[in-house]
Amino acid sequence: MDGDERDVTDTPETGAPAQGSPAGDSAATRAGFVALIGAPNAGKSTLLNALVGLKVSIVTHKVQTTRTLVRGIAMRGNSQVIFIDTPGIFRPRRRLDRAMVDTAWGGAREADVVALLIDAKKGIDEQVEAILDRLADVKLPKILILNKIDITPREKLLELAQAANEKVAFDETFMVSAAKGHGLDKVMEHLGAAVPESPWLYPEDQASDLPMRMLAAEITREKLFLRLHEELPYISTVETESWQERKDGSVRIEQTIYVERDSQKMIVLGQGGKTIKAISQAARLEIAEALEQKVHLFLFVKVRENWADDPERYREMGLEFPR
């Protein structure tokens, strides 16, 4: 089943880091990696997008939607802060779950700074408790970010900050609202000074190291989950199968939505193809905005049974296959 053709446009694919800094003065510049970790739905993707100023990570109400290490790049004065939005850390039950959790902790170990984000409204539950216990042994600079302060009483925020700092020696604690943008300047000011002296690792105007093919697939996956979050398992995935630049400056994109059962395929298609058309239209509009280029998007839905046990699928998502 393919989506109807609409107008929706791209810059060349990005991905390879480019060394460089203003005027070539490495002593005057800083660059480093900050791992955002936390429980599912703590608001990591929302925070990343707000700090970078561009959507580079998908945001849905469905937990565990970030699967791989998504990098977003933010500039603060002469500092380049490269954020790693890790998958939410939770108690794994299936092979894909284990791969996502291993990826999250791997991203934390390879960063220059680790930022733990806690949903202040939820507080320290069993999942956050487990993260704090493990984070105490991570020998890297660490900061605590309490999110959703706009809907959390001040007394609870202070109690939460004290309880978390008793378990882990955080260098700083910040209170923010990622959705409203409150408190983000202070976070960036701290991180800009915390990353090591270094030439910039990416071009100044690059917001992410995600290839455009993958970014487009992530946008479609977000629209899929926003539309069907109560009916479709998060295990469903989207892959960009074809990307053709046209002479008129537009791009033709073919993507496949993979599900595990025929019943799920029918849910995605919807009666008379209405659901997939709505998903296609929403994805096209956002892909066009991100790429700044005219786009023709075609969506297909296919059943791929037991794909979560296929090592090749994990490699395509940038995950290690758990044995």
HELIX and SHEET records of a PDB file:
HELIX    1   1 PRO A   22  GLY A   24  5                                   3    
HELIX    2   2 SER A   26  ALA A   28  5                                   3    
HELIX    3   3 LYS A   44  VAL A   52  1                                   9    
HELIX    4   4 ARG A   95  ARG A  109  1                                  15    
HELIX    5   5 GLU A  126  LEU A  135  1                                  10    
HELIX    6   6 ILE A  149  ILE A  151  5                                   3    
HELIX    7   7 ARG A  154  LYS A  167  1                                  14    
HELIX    8   8 LEU A  184  ALA A  194  1                                  11    
HELIX    9   9 MET A  212  LEU A  228  1                                  17    
HELIX   10  10 ASP A  262  LEU A  269  1                                   8    
HELIX   11  11 GLN A  271  GLY A  273  5                                   3    
HELIX   12  12 LYS A  274  LEU A  291  1                                  18    
HELIX   13  13 TRP A  307  ASP A  309  5                                   3    
HELIX   14  14 PRO A  311  GLU A  316  1                                   6    
SHEET    1   A 6 VAL A  70  ARG A  76  0                                        
SHEET    2   A 6 SER A  79  ASP A  85 -1                                        
SHEET    3   A 6 ARG A  30  ILE A  37  1                                        
SHEET    4   A 6 VAL A 113  ASP A 119  1                                        
SHEET    5   A 6 LYS A 142  ASN A 147  1                                        
SHEET    6   A 6 GLU A 172  MET A 175  1                                        
SHEET    1   B 3 THR A 237  GLU A 245  0                                        
SHEET    2   B 3 VAL A 251  VAL A 259 -1                                        
SHEET    3   B 3 VAL A 295  VAL A 303  1                                        
END                                                                             
